[in-house]
Amino acid sequence: MSTHTETVAAGAPAEAPARRKPQLSEGARAERRLGWLLCAPAVIVMLAVAGYPIVYAIWLSLQRYNLELPNQVKFIGLANYGAVLRSPYWWHALWVTVLITVVSVAVTLVLGMLLALVMHRTLFGRGTIRTAALIPYGIVTVAASYGWYYAWTPGQGYLSAMFNNSAPLTSTYKAIAVIILAEIWKTTPFMGLLLLAGLSLVPEDLQKAAKVDGATAWQRFWRITVPLMKPAILVAVLFRTLDSFRIFDNIFILTQGNNGTESVSILAWDNLFKALNLGIGAAISILIFICVVIIAAVFIKGFGTAAPGADTGRR
Amino acid sequence: MAAVTTTPRQKIGWGTANVVVVALALIPVLWMVSLSFKTPAAVLDPSFIPAQWTWSNYHEILSTATFTRPLFNSIGIGLIATFISVVLASMAAYAVARLRFPGKSLLIGMSLLIAMFPIIALVTPLFSIERALGLFNTWPGLIIPYVAFGLPLGIYTLSAFFREIPWELEKAAKVDGATPFQAFVRVIAPLAAPGMVTTSILVFLACWNEFLMAISFTSTTAARTAPASLAYISGSSQFTVPTGPIAAAAVVITIPIIIFVLFFQRRIVAGLTSGAVKG
């Protein structure tokens, strides 16, 4: 009612609606205050650790700022961005990151779906499967990376021995394949569990009805299961994509970014901790942030992934 | 439905699928365990099963502060960060699930943004800020960012759990003469506890696993966590490769988590999927 009067009275002197607005009921006002009070600590921590630093990073990225030359700090505008965007290292790192992301997410989606189907449909040992699947999820990424690293080291590793003592970590695309393999192994269970949750929402009756109508298992999967699971699939893929795009741990252990396997995160880290160049490091960080925002926007606007506000997704 | 019409062929098919899944999940872990029991000489033999078994790698890493101190740091930092972020997240999640106030969707949007944040984008500025504030290479220097990154996970998981709680019970208890405090402690807290345990597990696992900030914001064993310490483990002499000790350390930080995960698996699965499915 009150909103109605307000819109009608929009042309009238501003006092009337302004006075009416704060006149919430006492209870509603207390509720609002309590809500803000309860959220305040969380908001303050998140702003302090992520909000302020990202602003600071933007400022840093506009400076010439090398820790080895502290006296030469100077505002240089967008020159750092120019330097990064002209550098072949950035474009190669971006290509490597996109390649790893696309391949690992695509394969993880397929394997995760298979895993979810096995967990959902298997006739026996369902508990054992779930238990086994949680192991790669729970394992520390770095610990698993060392396992893969030694497995592919010639003379030490069983995988290397199986492939004629090959040393895949010394050549760019073979090393990227090993990195992708390590990513897939680690993240398939997470994908599988998210998809399993979506799978359990597909009504059994619908499957049965389609079966009676003579639909094959393949048809039922594509015509019933996948369309009904689309929201769950999109959320899972979005989170996996963003997670994969910031890949760091596996590459850091497996190749340390050598032999042309640098991801954008590794490139930024090297600029910061090896070259001690805060300006360039910050510029790369901001560019990565922009990439992530673009990916999220494409998923949410383009594919209609459930909007974040609908508390659909989490990592 | 399938149970009624099970054919031997189906049984074999699913059995094979099960075996494949279990084998794929376990082989890389068993390989690490095998490496950790190999003698320094046997490390240079690529066979999957050690020819000679030895505990020496474990003795070695557990007797040096290069690894034991980071292990202690990991436990301490993980527990403190988990505690703080679950307390703060429950407050916010209660507000999100139960109260009506403007700015709620802003809060949810903000925590989603942080959940998706490329951590590397914060490493540069936080490194600089922490050095200026004297937080670099200290426990708080890792606890504070871990709390911040635990919050989105906590808020999402907990608000999904809190929505399921039958809050009318609280009113009923008050009608029966309970004070608001009693109503909370006797009625609501026991119902909220499972969600909080689940969330704590997920946040702790995330802290335990974290690597990028752990190597960026520490420089000595004063605050370095266990995953970050693996790279600093050396062989018993400078002529031996540290493969065995590193594998042993990797097993030490992995096995407790695996036991933990298996013990709480129902809760973990519920927590991982709660935010993603329920709307």
HADDOCK unambig.tbl for C-alpha pairs under 7 A between the chains (distance, minus, plus):
assign (segid A and resid 31 and name CA) (segid B and resid 99 and name CA) 6.29 0.50 0.50
assign (segid A and resid 31 and name CA) (segid B and resid 100 and name CA) 6.67 0.50 0.50
assign (segid A and resid 31 and name CA) (segid B and resid 101 and name CA) 7.00 0.50 0.50
assign (segid A and resid 32 and name CA) (segid B and resid 100 and name CA) 6.35 0.50 0.50
assign (segid A and resid 32 and name CA) (segid B and resid 101 and name CA) 4.57 0.50 0.50
assign (segid A and resid 35 and name CA) (segid B and resid 95 and name CA) 5.04 0.50 0.50
assign (segid A and resid 35 and name CA) (segid B and resid 99 and name CA) 6.11 0.50 0.50
assign (segid A and resid 35 and name CA) (segid B and resid 101 and name CA) 6.03 0.50 0.50
assign (segid A and resid 38 and name CA) (segid B and resid 91 and name CA) 5.13 0.50 0.50
assign (segid A and resid 38 and name CA) (segid B and resid 92 and name CA) 5.36 0.50 0.50
assign (segid A and resid 38 and name CA) (segid B and resid 95 and name CA) 6.38 0.50 0.50
assign (segid A and resid 39 and name CA) (segid B and resid 91 and name CA) 6.51 0.50 0.50
assign (segid A and resid 39 and name CA) (segid B and resid 92 and name CA) 4.42 0.50 0.50
assign (segid A and resid 39 and name CA) (segid B and resid 95 and name CA) 6.97 0.50 0.50
assign (segid A and resid 41 and name CA) (segid B and resid 88 and name CA) 6.44 0.50 0.50
assign (segid A and resid 42 and name CA) (segid B and resid 88 and name CA) 5.62 0.50 0.50
assign (segid A and resid 42 and name CA) (segid B and resid 89 and name CA) 6.59 0.50 0.50
assign (segid A and resid 42 and name CA) (segid B and resid 92 and name CA) 6.79 0.50 0.50
assign (segid A and resid 42 and name CA) (segid B and resid 151 and name CA) 6.97 0.50 0.50
assign (segid A and resid 45 and name CA) (segid B and resid 148 and name CA) 5.84 0.50 0.50
assign (segid A and resid 46 and name CA) (segid B and resid 148 and name CA) 5.19 0.50 0.50
assign (segid A and resid 49 and name CA) (segid B and resid 145 and name CA) 5.98 0.50 0.50
assign (segid A and resid 49 and name CA) (segid B and resid 148 and name CA) 6.38 0.50 0.50
assign (segid A and resid 50 and name CA) (segid B and resid 122 and name CA) 6.86 0.50 0.50
assign (segid A and resid 53 and name CA) (segid B and resid 122 and name CA) 6.33 0.50 0.50
assign (segid A and resid 53 and name CA) (segid B and resid 125 and name CA) 5.37 0.50 0.50
assign (segid A and resid 53 and name CA) (segid B and resid 126 and name CA) 6.25 0.50 0.50
assign (segid A and resid 54 and name CA) (segid B and resid 122 and name CA) 6.49 0.50 0.50
assign (segid A and resid 56 and name CA) (segid B and resid 125 and name CA) 6.19 0.50 0.50
assign (segid A and resid 57 and name CA) (segid B and resid 125 and name CA) 5.25 0.50 0.50
assign (segid A and resid 122 and name CA) (segid B and resid 14 and name CA) 5.77 0.50 0.50
assign (segid A and resid 123 and name CA) (segid B and resid 14 and name CA) 6.75 0.50 0.50
assign (segid A and resid 129 and name CA) (segid B and resid 18 and name CA) 6.44 0.50 0.50
assign (segid A and resid 129 and name CA) (segid B and resid 21 and name CA) 6.88 0.50 0.50
assign (segid A and resid 129 and name CA) (segid B and resid 22 and name CA) 6.35 0.50 0.50
assign (segid A and resid 131 and name CA) (segid B and resid 262 and name CA) 6.14 0.50 0.50
assign (segid A and resid 132 and name CA) (segid B and resid 22 and name CA) 5.43 0.50 0.50
assign (segid A and resid 132 and name CA) (segid B and resid 25 and name CA) 5.92 0.50 0.50
assign (segid A and resid 133 and name CA) (segid B and resid 25 and name CA) 6.18 0.50 0.50
assign (segid A and resid 135 and name CA) (segid B and resid 25 and name CA) 6.70 0.50 0.50
assign (segid A and resid 135 and name CA) (segid B and resid 258 and name CA) 6.07 0.50 0.50
assign (segid A and resid 136 and name CA) (segid B and resid 25 and name CA) 6.29 0.50 0.50
assign (segid A and resid 138 and name CA) (segid B and resid 257 and name CA) 6.36 0.50 0.50
assign (segid A and resid 138 and name CA) (segid B and resid 258 and name CA) 6.16 0.50 0.50
assign (segid A and resid 138 and name CA) (segid B and resid 261 and name CA) 6.43 0.50 0.50
assign (segid A and resid 139 and name CA) (segid B and resid 254 and name CA) 5.63 0.50 0.50
assign (segid A and resid 139 and name CA) (segid B and resid 257 and name CA) 6.88 0.50 0.50
assign (segid A and resid 139 and name CA) (segid B and resid 258 and name CA) 6.82 0.50 0.50
assign (segid A and resid 140 and name CA) (segid B and resid 209 and name CA) 4.92 0.50 0.50
assign (segid A and resid 140 and name CA) (segid B and resid 254 and name CA) 6.30 0.50 0.50
assign (segid A and resid 141 and name CA) (segid B and resid 209 and name CA) 6.59 0.50 0.50
assign (segid A and resid 142 and name CA) (segid B and resid 227 and name CA) 6.28 0.50 0.50
assign (segid A and resid 143 and name CA) (segid B and resid 250 and name CA) 4.80 0.50 0.50
assign (segid A and resid 147 and name CA) (segid B and resid 28 and name CA) 6.65 0.50 0.50
assign (segid A and resid 147 and name CA) (segid B and resid 31 and name CA) 6.96 0.50 0.50
assign (segid A and resid 147 and name CA) (segid B and resid 32 and name CA) 5.45 0.50 0.50
assign (segid A and resid 155 and name CA) (segid B and resid 44 and name CA) 5.75 0.50 0.50
assign (segid A and resid 155 and name CA) (segid B and resid 45 and name CA) 6.31 0.50 0.50
assign (segid A and resid 155 and name CA) (segid B and resid 46 and name CA) 5.91 0.50 0.50
assign (segid A and resid 156 and name CA) (segid B and resid 43 and name CA) 6.12 0.50 0.50
assign (segid A and resid 156 and name CA) (segid B and resid 44 and name CA) 4.78 0.50 0.50
assign (segid A and resid 156 and name CA) (segid B and resid 45 and name CA) 5.50 0.50 0.50
assign (segid A and resid 156 and name CA) (segid B and resid 46 and name CA) 4.45 0.50 0.50
assign (segid A and resid 157 and name CA) (segid B and resid 46 and name CA) 4.68 0.50 0.50
assign (segid A and resid 158 and name CA) (segid B and resid 46 and name CA) 4.88 0.50 0.50
assign (segid A and resid 158 and name CA) (segid B and resid 47 and name CA) 5.88 0.50 0.50
assign (segid A and resid 158 and name CA) (segid B and resid 48 and name CA) 6.03 0.50 0.50
assign (segid A and resid 161 and name CA) (segid B and resid 46 and name CA) 6.46 0.50 0.50
assign (segid A and resid 194 and name CA) (segid B and resid 273 and name CA) 5.68 0.50 0.50
assign (segid A and resid 197 and name CA) (segid B and resid 273 and name CA) 6.10 0.50 0.50
assign (segid A and resid 197 and name CA) (segid B and resid 277 and name CA) 6.61 0.50 0.50
assign (segid A and resid 198 and name CA) (segid B and resid 277 and name CA) 6.51 0.50 0.50
assign (segid A and resid 232 and name CA) (segid B and resid 277 and name CA) 6.73 0.50 0.50
assign (segid A and resid 242 and name CA) (segid B and resid 116 and name CA) 6.39 0.50 0.50
assign (segid A and resid 246 and name CA) (segid B and resid 118 and name CA) 5.71 0.50 0.50
assign (segid A and resid 249 and name CA) (segid B and resid 211 and name CA) 6.63 0.50 0.50
assign (segid A and resid 249 and name CA) (segid B and resid 212 and name CA) 6.94 0.50 0.50
assign (segid A and resid 265 and name CA) (segid B and resid 120 and name CA) 5.95 0.50 0.50
assign (segid A and resid 272 and name CA) (segid B and resid 124 and name CA) 6.78 0.50 0.50
assign (segid A and resid 278 and name CA) (segid B and resid 124 and name CA) 6.63 0.50 0.50
assign (segid A and resid 281 and name CA) (segid B and resid 124 and name CA) 6.54 0.50 0.50
assign (segid A and resid 282 and name CA) (segid B and resid 124 and name CA) 5.89 0.50 0.50
assign (segid A and resid 285 and name CA) (segid B and resid 120 and name CA) 6.31 0.50 0.50
assign (segid A and resid 285 and name CA) (segid B and resid 121 and name CA) 4.14 0.50 0.50
assign (segid A and resid 286 and name CA) (segid B and resid 121 and name CA) 6.20 0.50 0.50
assign (segid A and resid 288 and name CA) (segid B and resid 121 and name CA) 6.94 0.50 0.50
assign (segid A and resid 289 and name CA) (segid B and resid 118 and name CA) 6.31 0.50 0.50
assign (segid A and resid 289 and name CA) (segid B and resid 121 and name CA) 6.41 0.50 0.50
assign (segid A and resid 308 and name CA) (segid B and resid 109 and name CA) 6.23 0.50 0.50
assign (segid A and resid 308 and name CA) (segid B and resid 112 and name CA) 6.65 0.50 0.50
assign (segid A and resid 309 and name CA) (segid B and resid 105 and name CA) 5.64 0.50 0.50
assign (segid A and resid 309 and name CA) (segid B and resid 108 and name CA) 5.86 0.50 0.50
assign (segid A and resid 309 and name CA) (segid B and resid 109 and name CA) 5.81 0.50 0.50
assign (segid A and resid 310 and name CA) (segid B and resid 279 and name CA) 6.42 0.50 0.50
assign (segid A and resid 311 and name CA) (segid B and resid 156 and name CA) 6.88 0.50 0.50
assign (segid A and resid 311 and name CA) (segid B and resid 275 and name CA) 6.81 0.50 0.50
assign (segid A and resid 311 and name CA) (segid B and resid 279 and name CA) 6.12 0.50 0.50
assign (segid A and resid 312 and name CA) (segid B and resid 275 and name CA) 5.88 0.50 0.50
assign (segid A and resid 312 and name CA) (segid B and resid 276 and name CA) 5.08 0.50 0.50
assign (segid A and resid 312 and name CA) (segid B and resid 277 and name CA) 6.43 0.50 0.50
assign (segid A and resid 312 and name CA) (segid B and resid 278 and name CA) 6.82 0.50 0.50
assign (segid A and resid 312 and name CA) (segid B and resid 279 and name CA) 5.52 0.50 0.50
assign (segid A and resid 313 and name CA) (segid B and resid 275 and name CA) 5.78 0.50 0.50
assign (segid A and resid 313 and name CA) (segid B and resid 276 and name CA) 4.70 0.50 0.50
assign (segid A and resid 314 and name CA) (segid B and resid 153 and name CA) 6.31 0.50 0.50
assign (segid A and resid 314 and name CA) (segid B and resid 156 and name CA) 6.25 0.50 0.50
assign (segid A and resid 314 and name CA) (segid B and resid 275 and name CA) 5.96 0.50 0.50
assign (segid A and resid 314 and name CA) (segid B and resid 276 and name CA) 6.25 0.50 0.50
assign (segid A and resid 315 and name CA) (segid B and resid 115 and name CA) 6.55 0.50 0.50
assign (segid A and resid 315 and name CA) (segid B and resid 153 and name CA) 6.40 0.50 0.50
